[in-house]
Amino acid sequence: MLDGSKATTADLKGKVTLVNFWATTCVTCVKEMPSIVATYQKYQSQGFETLAVAMEYDPPAWVLNFTQSRQLPFKVALDNTGDIARQWGDVKLTPTTYLVDKQGRIVKRYVGEPDFPALHTLIEELLAQKV
C-alpha cells in the first residue's frame, strides 16, 4: 500500500469491494476518479471498500502526488512488480475495475469507465446480501 502497509485479498472478505487498476497517465482513469471517490463515499458506511491499484509503470512519486492532491479517501496500492495485475487476470489495460462480493468472488469486470448508475445498483444488491 502507499502508506507502507500490506493487504491481501483475504482482507476484503465480508465487504463489497471495488478494485480499480489505474495509472496517473491514463486520461480515462483520471476522468473517472471523482466518480469512484463519490461511489466510495456513498457506500463506505454500509460495508463497501475501494482499493485503487496503480500500475507498475506508474512512477510512485506521481501516484503519491495524485493521491494527495485529489485527497483520495480510500486505500491506494503500488503494484511496483506487476504481481497484483497478474494475479487479477493479467491486467494490461487501464482502467480495469473489478467488483468483488462479500465472499471475495469477482462479480463484474469493467474495462474502461463503468456505467456508474448501473454499478451503484449492483453495489446495492451486493450490500443487501447476507454473508
C-alpha positions as CSV (number, residue, x, y, z in Angstrom):
1,M,0.0,0.0,0.0
2,L,1.0,3.6,-0.5
3,D,1.2,4.0,3.3
4,G,3.6,1.1,3.6
5,S,1.1,-1.4,5.0
6,K,0.3,-4.7,3.3
7,A,-3.1,-6.0,2.3
8,T,-4.3,-9.3,0.8
9,T,-7.5,-10.4,-0.9
10,A,-8.4,-12.2,2.4
11,D,-8.7,-8.7,3.9
12,L,-11.6,-7.9,1.6
13,K,-13.8,-10.8,2.8
14,G,-17.1,-9.6,4.4
15,K,-17.1,-6.4,2.4
16,V,-18.2,-5.5,-1.1
17,T,-15.1,-4.1,-2.8
18,L,-14.3,-2.1,-5.9
19,V,-10.7,-2.9,-7.1
20,N,-9.6,-0.3,-9.7
21,F,-6.4,-0.7,-11.7
22,W,-5.3,2.7,-12.9
23,A,-2.4,5.0,-13.9
24,T,-1.8,8.7,-13.5
25,T,-1.0,8.8,-17.2
26,C,-4.4,7.3,-18.2
27,V,-6.8,10.0,-19.2
28,T,-10.0,7.9,-18.6
29,C,-8.6,6.8,-15.2
30,V,-8.1,10.4,-14.1
31,K,-11.6,11.4,-15.5
32,E,-13.4,8.5,-13.6
33,M,-11.6,9.0,-10.3
34,P,-14.1,11.6,-8.9
35,S,-16.9,9.2,-9.6
36,I,-15.0,6.4,-7.9
37,V,-14.5,8.7,-4.9
38,A,-18.2,9.6,-4.8
39,T,-19.1,5.9,-5.0
40,Y,-16.9,5.1,-2.1
41,Q,-18.2,8.0,0.0
42,K,-21.8,7.0,-0.8
43,Y,-21.5,3.3,0.3
44,Q,-18.5,3.1,2.7
45,S,-20.7,3.3,5.8
46,Q,-22.6,0.2,4.5
47,G,-19.5,-2.1,4.3
48,F,-18.2,-1.0,0.9
49,E,-14.4,-0.8,0.3
50,T,-12.4,0.6,-2.5
51,L,-8.9,-0.2,-3.5
52,A,-7.0,1.7,-6.2
53,V,-4.1,-0.2,-7.6
54,A,-1.5,1.9,-9.5
55,M,0.1,0.0,-12.4
56,E,3.8,-1.0,-12.2
57,Y,4.9,1.5,-14.8
58,D,3.4,4.4,-12.9
59,P,6.1,6.4,-11.0
60,P,5.5,6.1,-7.2
61,A,6.0,9.9,-6.8
62,W,3.3,10.6,-9.3
63,V,0.9,8.2,-7.6
64,L,1.6,9.8,-4.2
65,N,1.1,13.3,-5.6
66,F,-2.1,12.3,-7.3
67,T,-3.4,10.6,-4.2
68,Q,-2.6,13.6,-2.0
69,S,-3.7,16.3,-4.4
70,R,-7.0,14.6,-5.1
71,Q,-7.4,13.6,-1.5
72,L,-8.3,10.0,-2.3
73,P,-10.2,8.7,0.7
74,F,-9.6,5.0,0.1
75,K,-6.5,2.7,0.1
76,V,-4.1,3.0,-2.8
77,A,-1.7,0.2,-3.7
78,L,1.5,0.4,-5.7
79,D,1.9,-2.6,-8.0
80,N,5.6,-2.0,-8.4
81,T,6.4,-5.5,-9.6
82,G,3.2,-6.2,-11.7
83,D,2.3,-9.1,-9.4
84,I,-1.0,-7.7,-8.4
85,A,-2.1,-7.1,-12.0
86,R,-1.0,-10.7,-12.9
87,Q,-3.0,-12.2,-10.0
88,W,-6.1,-10.4,-11.2
89,G,-6.1,-11.9,-14.7
90,D,-3.0,-10.2,-16.1
91,V,-4.5,-6.7,-16.2
92,K,-2.9,-4.7,-19.0
93,L,-5.5,-2.0,-19.9
94,T,-6.4,0.8,-17.6
95,P,-8.8,1.5,-16.2
96,T,-9.8,-2.1,-15.4
97,T,-12.2,-2.3,-12.4
98,Y,-13.5,-5.3,-10.5
99,L,-16.5,-5.5,-8.2
100,V,-16.0,-8.2,-5.6
101,D,-18.8,-9.6,-3.4
102,K,-18.6,-10.3,0.4
103,Q,-17.4,-13.8,-0.2
104,G,-14.4,-12.5,-2.2
105,R,-15.8,-13.5,-5.6
106,I,-15.4,-11.3,-8.7
107,V,-18.9,-10.3,-9.7
108,K,-18.2,-7.9,-12.5
109,R,-15.2,-6.7,-14.5
110,Y,-15.1,-3.4,-16.3
111,V,-12.6,-2.3,-18.9
112,G,-12.9,1.4,-19.4
113,E,-15.1,3.7,-17.3
114,P,-18.0,1.8,-15.7
115,D,-21.6,2.9,-16.1
116,F,-21.8,4.4,-12.6
117,P,-25.7,4.3,-12.2
118,A,-25.6,0.6,-13.1
119,L,-22.6,0.0,-10.9
120,H,-24.4,1.6,-7.9
121,T,-27.4,-0.6,-8.5
122,L,-25.2,-3.7,-8.4
123,I,-23.3,-2.5,-5.3
124,E,-26.7,-2.0,-3.5
125,E,-27.7,-5.6,-4.5
126,L,-24.4,-7.0,-3.2
127,L,-24.5,-5.0,0.0
128,A,-28.0,-6.3,0.7
129,Q,-26.8,-9.9,0.5
130,K,-26.0,-11.8,3.7
131,V,-22.5,-13.2,4.1
